Each structure stands twice: as structure tokens, then as C-alpha cells.
Amino acid sequence: MTFFDDLDLQVSAEITDVFAEPVLLHPRVSSPYSERRPDPEHPDVMIEGIYSVGSAQKGLGGQASGFSGATQVTSAVAEVWIAKAQVAALHRRPQKGDALTLTGREGPPVYALSQVHPSDMGDLTLILVLEDETP
């Protein structure tokens, strides 16, 4: 382990201690033409992650660029960051389609993982989509 790796481990632990919240990861099986269902081979696991939500803007596809006043779509991007130590402790890396519950929040809200972004440092950023709450 290099000095930089050790420093990253210490800083990640401090950030997690201050900002992380409990997150329940529900591994799911996805297949074409069927609803996602719990993965019987991988149980739910409680981890700690840093939840954040912020605005994002993106232009509509097919527009000519460079014109002032081009249409922009504003949306909210929700994500959870998981430190390298948490990722290493998992038996299975989170996958697109898994569910994630923010257990410490009112509701508690359930999100689906729409993207999983690993970094070269071993941590993960999970891009979330709020699950449909209609019966």
C-alpha cells in the first residue's frame, strides 16, 4: 500500500463518518420482459453511503448547437457515493437494476440503480432513479 492509498483510506473514512447514512442495498435479478425481483443468491446488505441530489441540465438531442436560447432540460440527479472500504466488504458489487433504500429518511425512499460508476480508486458512485410509488 502506498502513502497515497493510505491517505485516501483515512480521508474516505473521515468523510464517511461525518456525512454517510445507512443504506439498504437490495440485489435484484433483471431479465427482459419481466419485473425485477429479489436475487435469491444475494441477500440484502446494510452499507453506509453519502447521498446527494442536485440539479443537472442537458440540451435536447438533435438541436443545433451554438444558438442562444436552445432548449435545456433541467432535472434532479440523485446519487450515493460508497467508499472503497465499503465496496471491498460487499460480496457482490451493486448492479444496474438493484434497489437501494435510504433507511434513515422519512418514507423511507426506495431508488433503483440506473448506473454504477466505479473510479480508479475503488469507490463507487451509484446513480439513482426514484422507484414508482403507485400501487
C-alpha positions as CSV (number, residue, x, y, z in Angstrom):
1,M,0.0,0.0,0.0
2,T,1.4,3.4,-1.0
3,F,1.3,6.5,1.1
4,F,-1.4,7.9,-1.2
5,D,-3.5,4.8,-0.8
6,D,-3.2,5.1,3.0
7,L,-4.1,8.8,2.9
8,D,-7.1,8.0,0.7
9,L,-8.3,5.3,3.1
10,Q,-8.1,7.7,6.0
11,V,-9.8,10.6,4.3
12,S,-12.6,8.4,3.0
13,A,-13.1,7.0,6.5
14,E,-13.4,10.5,7.9
15,I,-15.8,11.7,5.2
16,T,-17.9,8.6,5.7
17,D,-18.0,9.1,9.5
18,V,-19.3,12.7,9.1
19,F,-21.6,12.5,6.0
20,A,-22.7,8.9,5.4
21,E,-26.1,7.5,6.3
22,P,-27.4,3.9,6.4
23,V,-28.4,2.5,3.1
24,L,-30.0,-0.9,2.5
25,L,-28.9,-2.5,-0.8
26,H,-31.4,-4.9,-2.3
27,P,-29.7,-7.1,-5.0
28,R,-32.2,-7.9,-7.8
29,V,-32.4,-10.1,-10.8
30,S,-33.4,-8.4,-14.1
31,S,-34.4,-10.1,-17.3
32,P,-36.1,-8.9,-20.5
33,Y,-39.9,-8.7,-20.4
34,S,-40.2,-9.3,-16.7
35,E,-40.2,-7.2,-13.5
36,R,-37.1,-7.1,-11.4
37,R,-37.3,-9.5,-8.5
38,P,-35.1,-10.1,-5.4
39,D,-31.9,-12.0,-6.1
40,P,-32.3,-15.3,-4.1
41,E,-28.5,-15.9,-4.2
42,H,-27.5,-12.5,-2.7
43,P,-29.2,-11.2,0.5
44,D,-29.9,-7.6,1.3
45,V,-26.9,-5.8,2.8
46,M,-26.7,-2.7,5.0
47,I,-23.9,-0.2,4.0
48,E,-23.1,3.4,4.6
49,G,-23.2,5.8,1.7
50,I,-23.2,9.6,1.1
51,Y,-26.5,10.6,-0.6
52,S,-26.6,13.7,-2.6
53,V,-29.1,15.3,-5.0
54,G,-28.5,18.2,-7.3
55,S,-29.8,19.8,-10.5
56,A,-28.5,18.9,-13.9
57,Q,-29.1,20.5,-17.3
58,K,-28.9,18.8,-20.7
59,G,-29.8,20.0,-24.1
60,L,-32.4,18.2,-26.2
61,G,-30.9,15.8,-28.7
62,G,-31.0,16.9,-32.4
63,Q,-30.6,20.6,-31.7
64,A,-28.2,22.8,-33.5
65,S,-25.5,23.9,-31.0
66,G,-24.3,27.4,-30.7
67,F,-27.7,29.1,-30.9
68,S,-28.7,31.2,-27.9
69,G,-31.9,30.2,-26.4
70,A,-31.6,26.5,-27.2
71,T,-33.9,24.3,-25.1
72,Q,-32.4,22.9,-22.0
73,V,-34.0,20.2,-19.8
74,T,-33.5,20.6,-16.0
75,S,-33.7,17.6,-13.8
76,A,-32.5,16.4,-10.4
77,V,-29.7,13.9,-10.2
78,A,-29.6,11.7,-7.1
79,E,-26.6,9.6,-6.3
80,V,-24.9,7.7,-3.5
81,W,-21.2,7.5,-3.1
82,I,-19.7,4.4,-1.4
83,A,-16.1,4.4,-0.2
84,K,-13.6,1.8,-1.2
85,A,-13.7,0.1,2.2
86,Q,-17.5,-0.4,1.9
87,V,-17.1,-1.7,-1.7
88,A,-14.4,-4.2,-0.7
89,A,-16.7,-5.5,2.1
90,L,-19.5,-6.4,-0.3
91,H,-19.9,-9.9,-1.6
92,R,-21.4,-8.6,-4.8
93,R,-20.8,-5.3,-6.5
94,P,-24.0,-3.3,-6.9
95,Q,-25.5,-3.6,-10.4
96,K,-27.9,-1.7,-12.6
97,G,-31.4,-2.5,-11.6
98,D,-30.7,-3.2,-7.9
99,A,-32.7,-1.3,-5.3
100,L,-31.5,1.0,-2.6
101,T,-33.4,2.2,0.4
102,L,-32.4,5.3,2.4
103,T,-33.4,3.8,5.8
104,G,-32.7,6.9,7.8
105,R,-35.1,9.1,5.9
106,E,-38.8,9.6,6.2
107,G,-40.7,7.2,4.0
108,P,-38.1,5.7,3.5
109,P,-37.5,6.3,-0.2
110,V,-36.5,3.4,-2.5
111,Y,-34.4,4.0,-5.5
112,A,-33.3,1.8,-8.5
113,L,-29.7,1.9,-9.6
114,S,-29.7,3.3,-13.1
115,Q,-25.9,3.4,-13.4
116,V,-22.9,2.2,-11.5
117,H,-19.7,4.3,-11.8
118,P,-16.5,2.8,-10.4
119,S,-13.5,5.0,-10.0
120,D,-9.8,4.0,-10.4
121,M,-9.6,4.4,-6.6
122,G,-12.0,1.6,-5.8
123,D,-15.0,3.6,-4.7
124,L,-18.4,3.7,-6.4
125,T,-20.9,6.3,-7.4
126,L,-24.4,4.9,-7.8
127,I,-26.8,7.0,-10.0
128,L,-30.3,6.6,-8.7
129,V,-33.9,6.8,-10.0
130,L,-36.8,7.0,-7.6
131,E,-38.9,3.9,-7.7
132,D,-42.6,4.3,-8.7
133,E,-44.7,4.6,-5.6
134,T,-48.1,4.0,-7.3
135,P,-49.8,0.7,-6.4
